[in-house]
Amino acid sequence: MNKIKYENKTIAYTVSKAKVKNIYISIQDGEVVVKAPWYVTANEIQSVVENKRKWIMNALEKYSVSPRRTKEYSEGETYQILGKSYVLSIYYQITNKAELKVDNGAIDIILPLDYAERDNTELIKKLIDKMYYMIAEKEVEVSMEKMRKLVGLAPEEYRIKKTKSLWGSCSSNRKITINQNLMMYSRKAIDYVVLHEICHLKYMNHSKKFWEMVATYMPDYKEAEKELKQ
């Protein structure tokens, strides 16, 4: 593990030698990773990282509040719902089943007393996933109806699913899939993804005409794209 100093903080980073032409710095699961050509020396890498200290620190700070941040499903973590922050609290009470409530900027998970000595990570993860799915059932339906009226197109059917990489997709048989984790972002971002997929019902590509169609119905769609890339 390599380290550099920035103001009063220490930044740790790992180096990965790869078949690349330049040195690349990225944040992966909250860690600083440097990819460099095999022939670059440790001192050269250190110099590049030191010159990028401010950028690295800003990127780490953005990651710390990003909806994409890897979660530990523990007390005090922050989760995004429709673009707003909610703090997770875990309570143990006399009850027979696990329960999740969302209210006033808080996500409260209530677990049976005899769960207090257990590792409840997987259970809490399932409750959080179910929460996003239930929110998506409501919000995606609202957005689909809104865009159907606006554009005049609708899929044969749509489904909500947790996926790793895509916010949405549209198949050749006119079926749309929306990622339930999209519910971390604002309603504007949800509308954009739904509109994006509905426009694919006419253009199954990302041609100039496709983007012109998107812009016709949402002229400021790039703002939503920017939000989703955070």
URBEL-V988188 format. One record per backbone hydrogen bond with DSSP energy under -1.0 kcal/mol. NH is the residue of the N-H (numbers start at 1). CO is the residue of the C=O. If there is no record, write none. Layout:
nh & co
NH & CO
NH & CO
This chain:
nh & co
2 & 13
4 & 11
6 & 9
9 & 6
11 & 4
13 & 2
14 & 32
16 & 34
18 & 36
20 & 18
24 & 35
26 & 33
28 & 31
31 & 28
33 & 26
34 & 14
35 & 24
36 & 16
40 & 37
45 & 41
46 & 42
47 & 43
48 & 44
49 & 45
50 & 46
51 & 47
52 & 48
53 & 50
56 & 52
57 & 53
58 & 54
59 & 55
60 & 56
61 & 57
62 & 58
63 & 59
64 & 60
66 & 63
69 & 66
76 & 88
77 & 74
79 & 86
81 & 84
82 & 183
83 & 184
84 & 81
86 & 79
87 & 105
88 & 77
89 & 107
91 & 109
93 & 111
95 & 93
99 & 110
101 & 108
103 & 106
106 & 103
107 & 87
108 & 101
109 & 89
110 & 99
111 & 91
113 & 93
115 & 112
116 & 113
118 & 115
124 & 120
125 & 121
126 & 122
127 & 123
128 & 124
129 & 125
130 & 126
131 & 127
132 & 128
133 & 129
134 & 130
135 & 131
136 & 132
137 & 133
138 & 134
139 & 135
140 & 136
142 & 138
143 & 139
144 & 140
145 & 141
146 & 142
147 & 143
148 & 144
149 & 145
150 & 146
151 & 147
152 & 148
156 & 174
159 & 176
161 & 178
169 & 177
171 & 175
174 & 171
176 & 157
177 & 169
178 & 159
179 & 167
180 & 161
182 & 179
183 & 180
184 & 181
185 & 182
190 & 186
191 & 187
192 & 188
193 & 189
194 & 190
195 & 191
196 & 192
197 & 193
198 & 194
199 & 195
201 & 198
202 & 199
203 & 199
205 & 203
211 & 207
212 & 208
213 & 209
214 & 210
215 & 211
216 & 212
217 & 213
218 & 214
221 & 218
223 & 220
225 & 221
226 & 222
227 & 223
228 & 224
229 & 225
230 & 227
